[in-house]
Structure formats: structure tokens, C-alpha cells
Amino acid sequence: MRLEELGHDLVRAFRSLHASPGYSLIVVLTVGLGVAATTTTVSFMSPYLIRELPFEDPARLVQIGQIDGIGPFDLVTVAVVVGVFLGIAILATLLPAIRAAATVPIGVLRYE
């Protein structure tokens, strides 16, 4: 049953992309640009990020990361970062939902 629904969804998606070639071109170019940028970034940065440390005993290294008493594991810092990410996630889901709720269903059905 699920595979049938997936097949129907894919057919519908391809039909809607075929119906508006300009939008389809923008979607394909955007996805391609995102994949190319990600691949390029990973290719250039991996030699610097994934390599052995130039020290005899890397386990003895110490990282100093506090600035004015604020560290990465400070409770307030973690709470603020989590709050910001939750706010972004809520906005990212709430704004499209509000827009979808404001859509007139008859107007959408006319174009199908």
C-alpha cells in the first residue's frame, strides 16, 4: 500500500514539474548548486579537518575555549543556543503552515 502511494506521489510530482518548466528549471538548478557547493566545500576542507595532529602525543593536548567565563558547556550558553535553534525550527514550520491555512482550497483545486 505504501509503495503504491509513493508511486502515485512521484507521478504527481513529475506531472506538476512538467506543467511548469520554468519552476522546474529553477528547482533543478538550485538543488544542483547546493550539491556542488557542498561537495566543493567538503573536498577543500577535508584535508584540513581530517588529518593527524603534528604532535608526538596528541592525547596530552588541552583546548582553551573560555572567553570571559563563557564556555561551550556553560548551562546558560547551551540554553540560549537550544532556544535559538528551537525558535528557528518553530518559525520554519509555522510560517508555511500559516500560509497554507490562508490558501483558498477552491483556488488550489482550479489549477489541478
Contact map, one row per residue, 1 for C-alpha under 8 A:
1111100000000000000000000000000000000000000000000000000000000000000000000000000000000000000000000000000000000000
1111110000000000000000000000000000000000000000000000000000000000000000000000000000000000000000000000000000000000
1111111000000000000000000000000000000000000000000000000000000000000000000000000000000000000000000000000000000000
1111111100000000000000000000000000000000000000000000000000000000000000000000000000000000000000000000000000000000
1111111110000000000000000000000000000000000000000000000000000000000000000000000000000000000000000000000000000000
0111111111000000000000000000000000000000000000000000000000000000000000000000000000000000000000000000000000000000
0011111111100000000000000000000000000000000000000000000000000000000000000000000000000000000000000000000000000000
0001111111110000000000000000000000000000000000000000000000000000000000000000000000000000000000000000000000000000
0000111111111000000000000000000000000000000000000000000000000000000000000000000000000000000000000000000000000000
0000011111111100000000000000000000000000000000000000000000000000000000000000000000000000000000000000000000000000
0000001111111110000000000000000000000000000000000000000000000000000000000000000000000000000000000000000000000000
0000000111111111000000000000000000000000000000000000000000000000000000000000000000000000000000000000000000000000
0000000011111111100000000000000000000000000000000000000000000000000000000000000000000000000000000000000000000000
0000000001111111110000000000000000000000000000000000000000000000000000000000000000000000000000000000000000000000
0000000000111111111000000000000000000000000000000000000000000000000000000000000000000000000000000000000000000000
0000000000011111111100000000000000000000000000000000000000000000000000000000000000000000000000000000000000000000
0000000000001111111110110000000000000000000000000000000000000000000000000000000000000000000000000000000000000000
0000000000000111111110010000000000000000000000000000000000000000000000000000000000000000000000000000000000000000
0000000000000011111110000000000000000000000000000000000000000000000000000000000000000000000000000000000000000000
0000000000000001111111110000000000000000000000000000000000000000000000000000000000000000000000000000000000000000
0000000000000000111111111000000000000000000000000000000000000000000000000000000000000000000000000000000000000000
0000000000000000000111111100000000000000000000000000000000000000000000000000000000000000000000000000000000000000
0000000000000000100111111110000000000000000000000000000000000000000000000000000000000000000000000000000000000000
0000000000000000110111111111000000000000000000000000000000000000000000000000000000000000000000000000000000000000
0000000000000000000011111111100000000000000000000000000000000000000000000000000000000000000000000000000000000000
0000000000000000000001111111110000000000000000000000000000000000000000000000000000000000000000000000000000000000
0000000000000000000000111111111000000000000000000000000000000000000000000000000000000000000000000000000000000000
0000000000000000000000011111111100000000000000000000000000000000000000000000000000000000000000000000000000000000
0000000000000000000000001111111110000000000000000000000000000000000000000000000000000000000000000000000000000000
0000000000000000000000000111111111000000000000000000000000000000000000000000000000000000000000000000000000000000
0000000000000000000000000011111111100000000000000000000000000000000000000000000000000000000000000000000000000000
0000000000000000000000000001111111110000000000000000000000000000000000000000000000000000000000000000000000000000
0000000000000000000000000000111111111000000000000000000000000000000000000000000000000000000000000000000000000000
0000000000000000000000000000011111111100000000000000000000000000000000000000000000000000000000000000000000000000
0000000000000000000000000000001111111110000000000000000000000000000000000000000000000000000000000000000000000000
0000000000000000000000000000000111111111000000000000000000000000000000000000000000000000000000000000000000000000
0000000000000000000000000000000011111111100000000000000000000000000000000000000000000000000000000000000000000000
0000000000000000000000000000000001111111110000000000000000000000000000000000000000000000000000000000000000000000
0000000000000000000000000000000000111111111000000000000000000000000000000000000000000000000000000000000000000000
0000000000000000000000000000000000011111111100000000000000000000000000000000000000000000000000000000000000000000
0000000000000000000000000000000000001111111110000000000000000000000000000000000000000000000000000000000000000000
0000000000000000000000000000000000000111111111000000000000000000000000000000000000000000000000000000000000000000
0000000000000000000000000000000000000011111111100000000000000000000000000000000000000000000000000000000000000000
0000000000000000000000000000000000000001111111110000000000000000000000000000000000000000000000000000000000000000
0000000000000000000000000000000000000000111111111000000000000000000000000000000000000000000000000000000000000000
0000000000000000000000000000000000000000011111111100000000000000000000000000000000000000000000000000000000000000
0000000000000000000000000000000000000000001111111110000000000000000000000000000000000000000000000000000000000000
0000000000000000000000000000000000000000000111111110000000000000000000000000000000000000000000000000000000000000
0000000000000000000000000000000000000000000011111110000000000000000000000000000000000000000000000000000000000000
0000000000000000000000000000000000000000000001111111000000000000000000000000000000000000000000000000000000000000
0000000000000000000000000000000000000000000000111111100000000000000000000000000000000000000000000000000000000000
0000000000000000000000000000000000000000000000000111110000000000000000000000000000000000000000000000000000000000
0000000000000000000000000000000000000000000000000011111001000000000000000000000000000000000000000000000000000000
0000000000000000000000000000000000000000000000000001111100000000000000000000000000000000000000000000000000000000
0000000000000000000000000000000000000000000000000000111111000000000000000000000000000000000000000000000000000000
0000000000000000000000000000000000000000000000000000011111000000000000000000000000000000000000000000000000000000
0000000000000000000000000000000000000000000000000000001111111000000000000000000000000000000000000000000000000000
0000000000000000000000000000000000000000000000000000101111111000000000000000000000000000000000000000000000000000
0000000000000000000000000000000000000000000000000000000011111000000000000000000000000000000000000000000000000000
0000000000000000000000000000000000000000000000000000000011111100000000000000000000000000000000000000000000000000
0000000000000000000000000000000000000000000000000000000011111110000000000000000000000000000000000000000000000000
0000000000000000000000000000000000000000000000000000000000011111000000000000000000000000000000000000000000000000
0000000000000000000000000000000000000000000000000000000000001111100000000000000000000000000000000000000000000000
0000000000000000000000000000000000000000000000000000000000000111110000000000000000000000000000000000000000000000
0000000000000000000000000000000000000000000000000000000000000011111000110000000000000000000000000000000000000000
0000000000000000000000000000000000000000000000000000000000000001111111110000000000000000000000000000000000000000
0000000000000000000000000000000000000000000000000000000000000000111111100000000000000000000000000000000000000000
0000000000000000000000000000000000000000000000000000000000000000011111000000000000000000000000000000000000000000
0000000000000000000000000000000000000000000000000000000000000000011111100000000000000000000000000000000000000000
0000000000000000000000000000000000000000000000000000000000000000011111110100100000000000000000000000000000000000
0000000000000000000000000000000000000000000000000000000000000000111011111100100000000000000000000000000000000000
0000000000000000000000000000000000000000000000000000000000000000110001111100110000000000000000000000000000000000
0000000000000000000000000000000000000000000000000000000000000000000000111110110000000000000000000000000000000000
0000000000000000000000000000000000000000000000000000000000000000000001111111110000000000000000000000000000000000
0000000000000000000000000000000000000000000000000000000000000000000000001111111000000000000000000000000000000000
0000000000000000000000000000000000000000000000000000000000000000000000000111111100000000000000000000000000000000
0000000000000000000000000000000000000000000000000000000000000000000001111111111110000000000000000000000000000000
0000000000000000000000000000000000000000000000000000000000000000000000011111111111000000000000000000000000000000
0000000000000000000000000000000000000000000000000000000000000000000000000011111111100000000000000000000000000000
0000000000000000000000000000000000000000000000000000000000000000000000000001111111110000000000000000000000000000
0000000000000000000000000000000000000000000000000000000000000000000000000000111111111000000000000000000000000000
0000000000000000000000000000000000000000000000000000000000000000000000000000011111111100000000000000000000000000
0000000000000000000000000000000000000000000000000000000000000000000000000000001111111110000000000000000000000000
0000000000000000000000000000000000000000000000000000000000000000000000000000000111111111000000000000000000000000
0000000000000000000000000000000000000000000000000000000000000000000000000000000011111111100000000000000000000000
0000000000000000000000000000000000000000000000000000000000000000000000000000000001111111110000000000000000000000
0000000000000000000000000000000000000000000000000000000000000000000000000000000000111111111000000000000000000000
0000000000000000000000000000000000000000000000000000000000000000000000000000000000011111111100000000000000000000
0000000000000000000000000000000000000000000000000000000000000000000000000000000000001111111110000000000000000000
0000000000000000000000000000000000000000000000000000000000000000000000000000000000000111111111000000000000000000
0000000000000000000000000000000000000000000000000000000000000000000000000000000000000011111111100000000000000000
0000000000000000000000000000000000000000000000000000000000000000000000000000000000000001111111110000000000000000
0000000000000000000000000000000000000000000000000000000000000000000000000000000000000000111111111000000000000000
0000000000000000000000000000000000000000000000000000000000000000000000000000000000000000011111111100000000000000
0000000000000000000000000000000000000000000000000000000000000000000000000000000000000000001111111110000000000000
0000000000000000000000000000000000000000000000000000000000000000000000000000000000000000000111111111000000000000
0000000000000000000000000000000000000000000000000000000000000000000000000000000000000000000011111111100000000000
0000000000000000000000000000000000000000000000000000000000000000000000000000000000000000000001111111110000000000
0000000000000000000000000000000000000000000000000000000000000000000000000000000000000000000000111111111000000000
0000000000000000000000000000000000000000000000000000000000000000000000000000000000000000000000011111111000000000
0000000000000000000000000000000000000000000000000000000000000000000000000000000000000000000000001111111000000000
0000000000000000000000000000000000000000000000000000000000000000000000000000000000000000000000000111111100000000
0000000000000000000000000000000000000000000000000000000000000000000000000000000000000000000000000011111110110000
0000000000000000000000000000000000000000000000000000000000000000000000000000000000000000000000000000011111110000
0000000000000000000000000000000000000000000000000000000000000000000000000000000000000000000000000000001111111000
0000000000000000000000000000000000000000000000000000000000000000000000000000000000000000000000000000000111111100
0000000000000000000000000000000000000000000000000000000000000000000000000000000000000000000000000000001111111110
0000000000000000000000000000000000000000000000000000000000000000000000000000000000000000000000000000001111111111
0000000000000000000000000000000000000000000000000000000000000000000000000000000000000000000000000000000011111111
0000000000000000000000000000000000000000000000000000000000000000000000000000000000000000000000000000000001111111
0000000000000000000000000000000000000000000000000000000000000000000000000000000000000000000000000000000000111111
0000000000000000000000000000000000000000000000000000000000000000000000000000000000000000000000000000000000011111
